Amino acid sequence: MSRSVADFVAERFGHQPRDVALFEAAVTHSSTRDVDYERLEFLGDRVLGLSIARWLYERFPNEPEGKLSQRFNTLVDRATCGEIGRGIGLPDVIRVGKQAREDGASSSDNVVGDVVEAVMGAIFLEAGLETAEQIIRRLWQPLVDEQRSAPKHPKSALQEFAAARSLPNPHYEVVDRSGAQHLPQFTIRVSLPGHGDAEAQGTSKQEAETEAAKALLEKLR
């Protein structure tokens, strides 16, 4: 296990671990009842946020705060982190408990995204912010290059649609919550008076709300 994780991090992230136990913790889910990634994920989330924020500030010097925030929110959200992690094969080394594995936790956006951030937290502890930023820029480069214009978050776009027509703000409600504690599934309904509603699912309320807003926008268009 130790050699596998160390080799994976060296090959896919470009950092040779010195404290392999630190990186083993970074890929370990709480369902295993071992030392897990949660503290490292807390740290890595801040490392990722600062790195992306500075990168966008430098790369788009003429954009106002609002547009930078739109880019930032898309690049650091759980779905994007999950996409990055799956793209480098991270689910292959994530350690989860038996039930969580059967529930598909090791490939979910929540878990894969958390592990990406946890590994970045571990790299920051061993090699510092500059190295962490270099790795983040390499992994996120294709996504930043694709952002020719600042993407608008679906919930913001739906709220602007409502405001432009003097309508109340979109209303979001939890229709259902299912799944295990470590891999919840939320169903959210969003409605707009006189313009219908839409439902969507996600592994967090935020994800489900985003997908529901996206679904309603597609209906409205």
C-alpha positions as CSV (number, residue, x, y, z in Angstrom):
1,M,0.0,0.0,0.0
2,S,2.7,2.5,1.0
3,R,4.7,2.0,-2.2
4,S,1.5,2.2,-4.3
5,V,0.4,5.5,-2.9
6,A,3.9,7.0,-3.1
7,D,4.3,5.9,-6.7
8,F,0.9,7.2,-7.6
9,V,1.5,10.6,-6.1
10,A,5.0,10.8,-7.7
11,E,3.6,9.8,-11.1
12,R,0.3,11.7,-11.3
13,F,1.0,14.8,-9.1
14,G,4.8,15.1,-9.7
15,H,5.7,15.1,-6.1
16,Q,7.8,12.3,-4.4
17,P,6.3,11.8,-0.9
18,R,8.7,11.8,2.0
19,D,6.1,11.0,4.7
20,V,4.1,8.2,3.0
21,A,1.8,7.9,6.0
22,L,0.7,11.5,5.4
23,F,-0.4,10.6,1.8
24,E,-2.0,7.4,2.9
25,A,-4.2,9.4,5.2
26,A,-4.9,11.8,2.3
27,V,-6.5,9.0,0.3
28,T,-8.3,7.3,3.2
29,H,-12.1,7.9,3.7
30,S,-13.6,8.0,7.2
31,S,-15.6,4.8,6.5
32,T,-12.4,2.8,6.9
33,R,-12.2,3.9,10.6
34,D,-8.5,4.6,10.0
35,V,-6.9,8.0,10.1
36,D,-8.7,9.8,7.3
37,Y,-8.3,12.7,4.9
38,E,-10.7,15.2,6.6
39,R,-8.1,17.5,8.2
40,L,-5.9,17.5,5.1
41,E,-8.9,18.2,3.0
42,F,-9.6,21.3,5.2
43,L,-6.1,22.5,4.6
44,G,-6.0,21.6,0.9
45,D,-9.2,23.4,0.2
46,R,-7.6,26.7,1.3
47,V,-4.4,25.9,-0.7
48,L,-6.4,25.3,-3.8
49,G,-8.6,28.4,-3.3
50,L,-5.6,30.7,-2.8
51,S,-3.7,29.2,-5.8
52,I,-6.6,29.5,-8.2
53,A,-7.5,33.0,-7.0
54,R,-3.9,34.3,-7.5
55,W,-3.7,32.6,-10.9
56,L,-7.0,34.1,-12.1
57,Y,-5.9,37.5,-10.7
58,E,-2.7,37.4,-12.8
59,R,-4.2,35.9,-15.9
60,F,-7.2,38.1,-16.3
61,P,-5.9,41.6,-15.2
62,N,-8.8,43.5,-16.7
63,E,-11.7,41.5,-15.3
64,P,-13.8,42.8,-12.4
65,E,-14.2,40.9,-9.2
66,G,-17.6,39.5,-10.2
67,K,-16.3,37.8,-13.3
68,L,-13.2,36.5,-11.5
69,S,-15.5,35.0,-8.8
70,Q,-17.6,33.3,-11.5
71,R,-14.4,31.7,-12.9
72,F,-13.2,30.8,-9.4
73,N,-16.4,29.2,-8.2
74,T,-16.5,26.9,-11.3
75,L,-12.8,25.9,-11.0
76,V,-12.9,25.0,-7.3
77,D,-16.3,23.4,-7.0
78,R,-16.7,19.7,-6.0
79,A,-17.6,18.6,-9.5
80,T,-14.5,20.1,-11.0
81,C,-12.2,18.6,-8.3
82,G,-13.9,15.3,-8.9
83,E,-13.3,15.6,-12.7
84,I,-9.6,16.4,-12.0
85,G,-9.2,13.4,-9.7
86,R,-10.9,10.9,-12.0
87,G,-8.9,12.2,-14.9
88,I,-5.7,11.1,-13.2
89,G,-7.1,7.8,-12.0
90,L,-7.4,8.8,-8.3
91,P,-10.3,6.4,-7.5
92,D,-7.8,3.5,-8.0
93,V,-6.0,4.4,-4.8
94,I,-8.8,5.8,-2.6
95,R,-9.4,3.7,0.5
96,V,-13.0,3.3,1.6
97,G,-14.9,0.9,3.8
98,K,-16.7,-2.1,2.3
99,Q,-20.2,-0.5,2.4
100,A,-18.9,2.8,1.0
101,R,-17.2,0.9,-1.8
102,E,-20.4,-0.9,-2.7
103,D,-22.2,2.5,-2.7
104,G,-19.7,3.9,-5.2
105,A,-18.1,6.4,-2.8
106,S,-14.6,6.0,-4.3
107,S,-15.8,7.5,-7.6
108,S,-18.2,10.1,-6.4
109,D,-17.6,13.8,-6.8
110,N,-17.7,14.4,-3.1
111,V,-15.1,11.8,-2.2
112,V,-12.8,12.2,-5.2
113,G,-12.9,16.0,-4.9
114,D,-12.1,15.8,-1.2
115,V,-9.1,13.5,-1.8
116,V,-7.8,15.8,-4.5
117,E,-7.8,18.7,-2.0
118,A,-6.4,16.4,0.8
119,V,-3.4,15.4,-1.4
120,M,-2.8,19.1,-2.2
121,G,-2.8,19.8,1.5
122,A,-0.2,17.0,2.1
123,I,1.9,18.4,-0.8
124,F,1.7,21.9,0.8
125,L,2.9,20.5,4.1
126,E,5.9,18.8,2.5
127,A,6.9,21.1,-0.3
128,G,5.3,24.5,0.4
129,L,2.8,26.7,-1.5
130,E,5.0,27.4,-4.5
131,T,5.2,23.6,-5.4
132,A,1.5,23.1,-4.6
133,E,0.6,26.0,-7.0
134,Q,2.8,24.6,-9.8
135,I,1.0,21.3,-9.5
136,I,-2.4,22.9,-9.4
137,R,-1.7,25.0,-12.4
138,R,-0.5,22.0,-14.4
139,L,-3.6,19.9,-13.5
140,W,-6.1,22.8,-13.9
141,Q,-4.5,24.3,-17.1
142,P,-6.9,22.7,-19.6
143,L,-9.9,23.9,-17.7
144,V,-8.6,27.5,-17.3
145,D,-7.8,27.6,-21.0
146,E,-11.4,26.5,-21.9
147,Q,-12.8,29.5,-20.0
148,R,-12.7,32.0,-22.8
149,S,-15.4,34.0,-21.0
150,A,-16.3,33.9,-17.3
151,P,-18.9,31.2,-16.9
152,K,-22.1,32.1,-15.1
153,H,-23.2,29.9,-12.3
154,P,-26.7,28.4,-13.0
155,K,-28.1,29.6,-9.7
156,S,-26.9,33.2,-10.5
157,A,-28.2,33.0,-14.1
158,L,-31.6,31.8,-12.8
159,Q,-31.8,34.6,-10.3
160,E,-30.9,37.2,-12.9
161,F,-33.6,35.7,-15.1
162,A,-36.1,36.3,-12.3
163,A,-34.9,39.8,-11.5
164,A,-35.1,40.9,-15.1
165,R,-38.8,40.0,-15.1
166,S,-39.5,41.4,-11.6
167,L,-40.2,37.9,-10.3
168,P,-39.5,36.7,-6.7
169,N,-36.2,34.8,-6.2
170,P,-36.2,31.2,-7.3
171,H,-37.4,28.9,-4.5
172,Y,-35.4,25.8,-3.6
173,E,-36.7,22.9,-1.5
174,V,-35.5,19.5,-0.5
175,V,-37.8,16.9,-2.0
176,D,-35.9,13.8,-0.8
177,R,-32.8,12.7,1.0
178,S,-31.6,9.2,0.6
179,G,-28.4,7.1,0.6
180,A,-25.9,6.3,3.3
181,Q,-24.4,8.9,5.6
182,H,-21.1,8.8,3.8
183,L,-22.8,9.1,0.4
184,P,-26.1,11.0,0.6
185,Q,-28.3,11.8,-2.3
186,F,-30.4,15.0,-2.3
187,T,-33.3,15.7,-4.6
188,I,-34.0,19.4,-4.9
189,R,-36.9,21.2,-6.6
190,V,-36.5,24.8,-7.8
191,S,-39.6,26.8,-8.8
192,L,-40.2,30.2,-10.3
193,P,-43.8,31.6,-10.2
194,G,-45.4,31.4,-13.6
195,H,-42.4,29.7,-15.2
196,G,-42.6,26.2,-13.8
197,D,-40.2,24.1,-11.8
198,A,-37.5,21.4,-12.2
199,E,-35.9,18.7,-10.0
200,A,-32.4,17.4,-9.9
201,Q,-30.2,15.2,-7.7
202,G,-26.8,15.6,-6.2
203,T,-24.5,14.3,-3.4
204,S,-24.9,17.6,-1.6
205,K,-27.6,20.3,-1.4
206,Q,-25.4,22.7,-3.3
207,E,-24.8,20.3,-6.1
208,A,-28.5,19.4,-6.4
209,E,-29.5,23.0,-6.3
210,T,-27.1,23.8,-9.1
211,E,-28.3,21.0,-11.2
212,A,-31.9,21.9,-10.6
213,A,-31.3,25.5,-11.6
214,K,-29.5,24.3,-14.7
215,A,-32.5,22.1,-15.6
216,L,-35.0,24.9,-15.1
217,L,-32.9,27.3,-17.3
218,E,-32.9,24.7,-20.1
219,K,-36.7,24.5,-19.9
220,L,-37.0,28.3,-19.9
221,R,-34.7,28.6,-23.0
